[in-house]
Amino acid sequence: VPGQRAGIPGQKPKGKGKKNMYKGMHPLRKMYYILWNFTGKILWFSSCLVFMYFAPVNLLLFKDQEMVLNKMAMQGSIPGMGPPGM
């Protein structure tokens, strides 16, 4: 019949319910994408910061602390610790 939609008689028109569902999903998908990219960039930046700044600083501080503790142990300032070999 001219002017009618093709399909099975009595069938509901397609797409009206799905369009409303996708209208609600699209902003959620955009928000997920924004958060995923932001999280990835923050993790990348923080890992670079850790490997390039905090790791070498911690190694230097550990070496300084080790030298101070060895000096204190040699002088006998730490109770219960004496020079090595005693």
DSSP file (Angstrom, degrees, kcal/mol; ACC not computed):
  #  RESIDUE AA STRUCTURE BP1 BP2  ACC     N-H-->O    O-->H-N    N-H-->O    O-->H-N    TCO  KAPPA ALPHA  PHI   PSI    X-CA   Y-CA   Z-CA
    1    1 A V    >         0   0    0      0, 0.0     3,-1.4     0, 0.0     2,-0.1   0.000 360.0 360.0 360.0 128.9    0.0    0.0    0.0
    2    2 A P  T 3   +     0   0    0      0, 0.0     3,-0.1     0, 0.0     0, 0.0  -0.374 360.0  23.3 -66.2 141.0    1.5    3.3   -1.0
    3    3 A G  T 3  S+     0   0    0      1,-0.3     2,-0.3    -2,-0.1     0, 0.0   0.305  99.4 105.7  88.7  -9.0    2.4    5.7    1.9
    4    4 A Q  S <  S-     0   0    0     -3,-1.4    -1,-0.3     1,-0.0     2,-0.2  -0.719  76.7-104.7-101.7 155.7    2.7    2.9    4.5
    5    5 A R        -     0   0    0     -2,-0.3     2,-0.2    -3,-0.1    -1,-0.0  -0.524  36.1-115.9 -75.7 142.3    5.9    1.6    6.0
    6    6 A A        +     0   0    0     -2,-0.2     2,-0.3     3,-0.0    -1,-0.1  -0.520  68.5  79.6 -75.8 146.1    7.0   -1.8    4.7
    7    7 A G  S    S-     0   0    0     -2,-0.2     3,-0.0     3,-0.0     0, 0.0  -0.906  85.0 -33.3 148.4-173.1    7.1   -4.5    7.3
    8    8 A I    >   -     0   0    0     -2,-0.3     3,-1.8     4,-0.1     2,-0.1  -0.591  68.7-107.5 -76.9 133.4    5.0   -7.0    9.1
    9    9 A P  T 3  S+     0   0    0      0, 0.0     3,-0.1     0, 0.0    -1,-0.1  -0.387 104.7  21.4 -62.3 137.0    1.5   -5.7    9.9
   10   10 A G  T 3  S+     0   0    0      1,-0.3     2,-0.2    -2,-0.1    -2,-0.0   0.389  90.7 135.7  87.3  -2.9    1.1   -4.9   13.6
   11   11 A Q    <   -     0   0    0     -3,-1.8    -1,-0.3     1,-0.1     3,-0.1  -0.569  59.2-115.0 -79.8 140.7    4.8   -4.6   14.2
   12   12 A K        -     0   0    0     -2,-0.2    -4,-0.1     1,-0.1    -1,-0.1  -0.448  39.3 -96.2 -70.7 145.3    5.9   -1.6   16.3
   13   13 A P    >   -     0   0    0      0, 0.0     3,-0.5     0, 0.0     2,-0.1  -0.378  45.5-117.3 -62.3 139.8    8.1    0.9   14.4
   14   14 A K  T 3  S+     0   0    0      1,-0.2    -3,-0.0     2,-0.1     0, 0.0  -0.425  82.6  23.7 -78.6 150.8   11.8    0.3   15.0
   15   15 A G  T 3> S+     0   0    0     -2,-0.1     4,-2.4     1,-0.1     5,-0.2   0.134  82.3 102.3  94.1 -19.6   14.1    2.7   16.6
   16   16 A K  H <> S+     0   0    0     -3,-0.5     4,-1.3     1,-0.2     5,-0.1   0.950  92.5  36.4 -68.2 -45.7   11.9    4.9   18.8
   17   17 A G  H  > S+     0   0    0      1,-0.2     4,-1.7     2,-0.2    -1,-0.2   0.879 118.4  51.2 -70.9 -37.7   12.8    3.1   22.1
   18   18 A K  H  > S+     0   0    0      1,-0.2     4,-2.9     2,-0.2     5,-0.2   0.875 105.1  55.8 -69.4 -36.9   16.4    2.5   21.1
   19   19 A K  H  X S+     0   0    0     -4,-2.4     4,-2.0     1,-0.2    -1,-0.2   0.918 107.9  48.7 -62.4 -40.8   17.0    6.1   20.1
   20   20 A N  H  X S+     0   0    0     -4,-1.3     4,-1.2    -5,-0.2    -1,-0.2   0.887 111.6  50.1 -65.3 -36.8   15.9    7.2   23.6
   21   21 A M  H  X S+     0   0    0     -4,-1.7     4,-1.5     1,-0.2     3,-0.3   0.925 111.5  47.7 -66.1 -43.6   18.2    4.6   25.1
   22   22 A Y  H  X S+     0   0    0     -4,-2.9     4,-2.3     1,-0.2    -1,-0.2   0.809 103.4  61.9 -70.0 -27.8   21.2    5.7   23.0
   23   23 A K  H  < S+     0   0    0     -4,-2.0    -1,-0.2    -5,-0.2    -2,-0.2   0.881 109.3  42.5 -62.9 -35.8   20.5    9.4   23.9
   24   24 A G  H  X S+     0   0    0     -4,-1.2     4,-0.8    -3,-0.3    -2,-0.2   0.789 114.8  50.4 -77.8 -28.3   21.2    8.5   27.5
   25   25 A M  H  X S+     0   0    0     -4,-1.5     4,-2.7     1,-0.2     5,-0.2   0.810  96.9  67.7 -81.2 -30.2   24.2    6.3   26.8
   26   26 A H  H  X S+     0   0    0     -4,-2.3     4,-2.4     1,-0.2     5,-0.2   0.924 101.7  44.9 -61.2 -47.6   26.1    8.8   24.6
   27   27 A P  H  > S+     0   0    0      0, 0.0     4,-2.4     0, 0.0    -1,-0.2   0.879 113.9  51.5 -64.4 -33.8   26.9   11.3   27.4
   28   28 A L  H  X S+     0   0    0     -4,-0.8     4,-2.5     2,-0.2    -2,-0.2   0.907 110.2  48.8 -66.4 -39.8   27.9    8.4   29.6
   29   29 A R  H  X S+     0   0    0     -4,-2.7     4,-2.4     2,-0.2    -1,-0.2   0.905 111.4  49.3 -66.0 -40.6   30.2    7.0   26.9
   30   30 A K  H  X S+     0   0    0     -4,-2.4     4,-2.4    -5,-0.2    -2,-0.2   0.912 111.8  48.8 -63.7 -41.5   31.7   10.5   26.4
   31   31 A M  H  X S+     0   0    0     -4,-2.4     4,-2.8     2,-0.2     5,-0.2   0.905 110.7  50.7 -65.0 -41.0   32.2   10.9   30.2
   32   32 A Y  H  X S+     0   0    0     -4,-2.5     4,-2.7     2,-0.2    -2,-0.2   0.923 111.3  48.7 -60.4 -44.5   33.8    7.4   30.4
   33   33 A Y  H  X S+     0   0    0     -4,-2.4     4,-2.3     2,-0.2    -2,-0.2   0.909 112.3  47.9 -63.4 -42.9   36.2    8.3   27.5
   34   34 A I  H  X S+     0   0    0     -4,-2.4     4,-2.5     2,-0.2    -2,-0.2   0.932 114.9  45.0 -63.7 -46.3   37.1   11.6   29.1
   35   35 A L  H  X S+     0   0    0     -4,-2.8     4,-2.8     2,-0.2     5,-0.2   0.893 112.0  52.4 -65.8 -39.2   37.8   10.0   32.5
   36   36 A W  H  X S+     0   0    0     -4,-2.7     4,-2.3    -5,-0.2    -2,-0.2   0.929 112.7  44.4 -63.6 -45.0   39.7    7.1   30.9
   37   37 A N  H  X S+     0   0    0     -4,-2.3     4,-2.4     2,-0.2    -2,-0.2   0.916 114.2  49.6 -65.4 -42.9   42.0    9.5   29.0
   38   38 A F  H  X S+     0   0    0     -4,-2.5     4,-2.5     1,-0.2    -2,-0.2   0.927 111.8  48.2 -62.6 -44.5   42.5   11.7   32.0
   39   39 A T  H  X S+     0   0    0     -4,-2.8     4,-2.6     1,-0.2    -1,-0.2   0.912 111.3  50.7 -63.0 -42.1   43.4    8.8   34.2
   40   40 A G  H  X S+     0   0    0     -4,-2.3     4,-2.3    -5,-0.2    -1,-0.2   0.906 111.4  47.6 -62.5 -41.4   45.8    7.4   31.7
   41   41 A K  H  X S+     0   0    0     -4,-2.4     4,-2.6     2,-0.2    -1,-0.2   0.896 111.8  49.9 -68.0 -39.4   47.6   10.8   31.4
   42   42 A I  H  X S+     0   0    0     -4,-2.5     4,-2.6     2,-0.2     5,-0.2   0.923 112.3  47.8 -64.7 -43.1   47.8   11.2   35.2
   43   43 A L  H  X S+     0   0    0     -4,-2.6     4,-2.2     2,-0.2    -2,-0.2   0.902 112.8  48.8 -64.4 -40.2   49.3    7.7   35.5
   44   44 A W  H  X S+     0   0    0     -4,-2.3     4,-2.1    -5,-0.2    -2,-0.2   0.939 113.6  46.1 -64.1 -46.8   51.8    8.3   32.7
   45   45 A F  H  X S+     0   0    0     -4,-2.6     4,-2.3     1,-0.2    -2,-0.2   0.913 113.4  48.8 -63.2 -43.4   52.9   11.7   34.2
   46   46 A S  H  X S+     0   0    0     -4,-2.6     4,-2.4     2,-0.2    -1,-0.2   0.882 110.1  51.0 -67.9 -36.8   53.2   10.2   37.7
   47   47 A S  H  X S+     0   0    0     -4,-2.2     4,-2.5     2,-0.2     5,-0.2   0.909 111.2  48.4 -66.5 -39.5   55.2    7.2   36.6
   48   48 A C  H  X S+     0   0    0     -4,-2.1     4,-2.2     1,-0.2     5,-0.3   0.913 111.7  50.3 -63.5 -41.0   57.6    9.6   34.7
   49   49 A L  H  X>S+     0   0    0     -4,-2.3     4,-2.1     2,-0.2     5,-1.4   0.910 111.3  48.4 -63.3 -42.5   57.9   11.7   37.8
   50   50 A V  I  <>S+     0   0    0     -4,-2.4     5,-2.6     3,-0.2    -2,-0.2   0.942 116.0  41.9 -63.8 -48.0   58.6    8.8   40.0
   51   51 A F  I  <5S+     0   0    0     -4,-2.5    -1,-0.2     1,-0.2    -2,-0.2   0.812 122.2  38.7 -73.0 -28.8   61.3    7.3   37.7
   52   52 A M  I  <5S+     0   0    0     -4,-2.2    -1,-0.2    -5,-0.2    -2,-0.2   0.716 134.0  10.3 -96.3 -20.7   63.0   10.6   36.9
   53   53 A Y  I  X5S+     0   0    0     -4,-2.1     4,-1.9    -5,-0.3    -3,-0.2   0.735 124.5  42.7-122.1 -57.5   62.8   12.4   40.2
   54   54 A F  I  ><S+     0   0    0     -5,-1.4     4,-2.5     1,-0.2     5,-0.2   0.868 110.3  54.5 -69.9 -37.3   61.8   10.4   43.3
   55   55 A A  H  ><S+     0   0    0     -5,-2.6     4,-2.1    -6,-0.2    -1,-0.2   0.954 112.4  41.8 -64.5 -49.9   63.8    7.2   42.6
   56   56 A P  H  > S+     0   0    0      0, 0.0     4,-2.3     0, 0.0    -1,-0.2   0.897 115.1  51.5 -64.2 -37.3   67.2    9.0   42.2
   57   57 A V  H  X S+     0   0    0     -4,-1.9     4,-2.6     1,-0.2     5,-0.2   0.920 109.9  49.4 -64.1 -42.5   66.4   11.3   45.2
   58   58 A N  H  X S+     0   0    0     -4,-2.5     4,-2.3     1,-0.2    -1,-0.2   0.884 109.4  51.9 -64.5 -37.5   65.5    8.3   47.4
   59   59 A L  H  X S+     0   0    0     -4,-2.1     4,-2.2     2,-0.2    -1,-0.2   0.920 111.1  47.4 -64.4 -41.9   68.7    6.5   46.3
   60   60 A L  H  X S+     0   0    0     -4,-2.3     4,-2.4     2,-0.2    -2,-0.2   0.926 113.0  48.0 -64.5 -44.2   70.8    9.5   47.3
   61   61 A L  H  X S+     0   0    0     -4,-2.6     4,-2.5     1,-0.2    -1,-0.2   0.885 110.7  52.1 -64.3 -37.4   69.0    9.9   50.7
   62   62 A F  H  X S+     0   0    0     -4,-2.3     4,-2.3    -5,-0.2    -1,-0.2   0.912 109.7  48.9 -65.0 -41.7   69.4    6.2   51.4
   63   63 A K  H  X S+     0   0    0     -4,-2.2     4,-2.2     2,-0.2    -2,-0.2   0.920 112.2  48.4 -64.7 -42.6   73.2    6.4   50.7
   64   64 A D  H  X S+     0   0    0     -4,-2.4     4,-2.2     1,-0.2    -2,-0.2   0.922 112.4  48.4 -62.5 -43.2   73.5    9.5   53.0
   65   65 A Q  H  X S+     0   0    0     -4,-2.5     4,-2.4     1,-0.2    -1,-0.2   0.890 110.1  52.2 -64.5 -38.3   71.6    7.7   55.7
   66   66 A E  H  X S+     0   0    0     -4,-2.3     4,-2.1     2,-0.2    -1,-0.2   0.896 109.0  50.0 -64.7 -39.8   73.7    4.6   55.3
   67   67 A M  H  X S+     0   0    0     -4,-2.2     4,-2.2     2,-0.2    -2,-0.2   0.916 111.2  48.8 -64.6 -42.6   76.9    6.7   55.7
   68   68 A V  H  X S+     0   0    0     -4,-2.2     4,-2.5     1,-0.2    -2,-0.2   0.917 111.6  49.0 -64.2 -43.6   75.6    8.4   58.8
   69   69 A L  H  X S+     0   0    0     -4,-2.4     4,-2.2     1,-0.2    -1,-0.2   0.881 110.2  51.4 -65.2 -37.3   74.6    5.1   60.4
   70   70 A N  H  X S+     0   0    0     -4,-2.1     4,-2.1     2,-0.2    -1,-0.2   0.911 110.5  48.9 -65.5 -41.0   78.0    3.6   59.6
   71   71 A K  H  X S+     0   0    0     -4,-2.2     4,-2.0     1,-0.2    -2,-0.2   0.926 112.0  48.6 -62.4 -43.8   79.8    6.5   61.2
   72   72 A M  H  X>S+     0   0    0     -4,-2.5     5,-2.2     1,-0.2     4,-0.9   0.880 111.1  50.4 -64.5 -36.9   77.6    6.3   64.3
   73   73 A A  H  <5S+     0   0    0     -4,-2.2     3,-0.2     1,-0.2    -1,-0.2   0.885 110.0  50.1 -68.2 -37.6   78.2    2.5   64.6
   74   74 A M  H  <5S+     0   0    0     -4,-2.1    -2,-0.2     1,-0.2    -1,-0.2   0.850 112.9  46.2 -69.3 -33.1   82.0    3.1   64.3
   75   75 A Q  H  <5S-     0   0    0     -4,-2.0    -1,-0.2    -5,-0.2    -2,-0.2   0.625 112.3-119.5 -83.7 -12.4   82.0    5.7   67.0
   76   76 A G  T  <5S+     0   0    0     -4,-0.9    -3,-0.2    -3,-0.2     4,-0.1   0.715  71.4 133.8  82.5  20.9   79.8    3.6   69.3
   77   77 A S      < +     0   0    0     -5,-2.2    -4,-0.2    -6,-0.2    -5,-0.1   0.716  54.8  74.6 -76.1 -20.3   76.9    6.1   69.4
   78   78 A I  S >  S-     0   0    0     -6,-0.7     3,-1.9     3,-0.2     2,-0.1  -0.836  89.8-123.7 -96.8 120.7   74.3    3.4   68.8
   79   79 A P  T 3  S+     0   0    0      0, 0.0     3,-0.1     0, 0.0    -2,-0.1  -0.372  95.1  19.7 -64.3 136.5   73.7    1.2   71.8
   80   80 A G  T 3  S+     0   0    0      1,-0.2     2,-0.4    -4,-0.1    -2,-0.0   0.379 107.8  93.9  88.0  -4.5   74.2   -2.4   71.1
   81   81 A M    <   +     0   0    0     -3,-1.9    -3,-0.2    -5,-0.1    -1,-0.2  -0.971  46.3 168.3-122.3 135.2   76.3   -1.8   68.0
   82   82 A G        -     0   0    0     -2,-0.4    -7,-0.1     1,-0.2     3,-0.1  -0.641  48.8 -54.8-126.3-172.5   80.0   -1.6   67.9
   83   83 A P  S >  S-     0   0    0      0, 0.0     3,-1.4     0, 0.0    -1,-0.2  -0.304  73.9 -85.8 -61.6 151.7   82.7   -1.5   65.2
   84   84 A P  T 3  S+     0   0    0      0, 0.0    -3,-0.0     0, 0.0     0, 0.0  -0.324 114.6  35.7 -60.2 141.3   82.4   -4.4   62.8
   85   85 A G  T 3         0   0    0     -3,-0.1     0, 0.0     0, 0.0     0, 0.0   0.380 360.0 360.0  97.0  -2.5   84.3   -7.5   64.0
   86   86 A M    <         0   0    0     -3,-1.4    -5,-0.0    -4,-0.0     0, 0.0   0.425 360.0 360.0-102.5 360.0   83.5   -7.1   67.7
